[in-house]
Amino acid sequence: MGGRSSEQWARQQDRPDTVAVDVLVPTCNRPAELAVTLAGLAAQHEPAFAVVISDQSAGQPAWEHPAATAMVRVLEAQGRPVSLLRHLPRRGLAEHRQFLLDQSTADQCLFLDDDVWLEPGALERLSQALEELQCGFVGMAPQGLSFLDDPRPEQTATFEAWDGPVTPERIRQGAPGFERWPLHSAANLSHISAELSLRPGQWVPYRVAWLGGCVLYRREALNDAGGFRFWSSLPADHAGEDVVAQWQVMERCGGAGILPSGAVHLESPTTVTDRQVEARDVVLSEGPA
């Protein structure tokens, strides 16, 4: 069921026993961005979802910022369970994601970064796509709307819609499929969607190298592929943990991006400043396919 509307907010309510989607939000030192991310979630109607926020901020947790606190209250008034967790000390991005995955019990889990706003209906579109495609994950690559006047045809030339079922793929650097990665730069997907003249409610699955920021997994598929348990083989300072997890899911179950992307990148400065260690170089060191 969708969230409770405002005339019902003050009524007594029971916490739902089950939800269709767990939304997993890792955050660190981004109270303003977290508030915007939660506001996007509060605008989602279907399916039923719960939110788990795991904070690794150096000072007070981001949800104590008045704007973020207000959005937590809105979600709870809507009947969306919200769990607020502190997870310290910091052991790296992959460990933080595994911690969040361990909290999830729903059949579908959405890893949503703390600097991504979702347009109304985006979660329903993702959930329907995952159910229909029956692959390991689907995602909406966040769009930088400051680039709407910056079309990049040289980066979108590798776009390829899935024609038929989404099937397993093996992606590695230098192997077929890896060259798709520039698709998700700037506002490229917004330009592709406009070119495809998509109708309201229509969505198209397409082939990806990987996705960041907004990825909906079949939880069982992610766990079966190992989740983010490879974190123990990485130093705390690393990047690209989502690439490894997705490649391992893709090899077993396949994965797809979804157009149009209803995810917007807030374009705040990155909190991942040390990129000397790419997780794929450590965990998947066997080289190209």
Buried (B, 14 or more C-beta within 10 A) or exposed (E): EEBBEEEEBEEEEEEEEEBBBBBBBBBBBBBBBBBBBBBBBBBBBBBBBBBBBBBBBEEEBBBBBEBBBBBBBBBBBBBBBBEBBEBEEBBBBBBBBBBBBEBBEBBBBBBBBBBBBBBEBBBBBBBBBBBEBEBBBBBBBBBBBEBEEEBBEEBBEBBEEBEEEBEEBEBBBEBEBBEBBBBBBBBBBBBBBEEBEBEEEEBBBBBBBBBBBBBBBBBEBBBBBBBBBBBEEBEBBBBBBBBBBBBBBBBBBBBBBBBBBBBBBBEEEEBEEEEEBBBBEBBBEEEEB
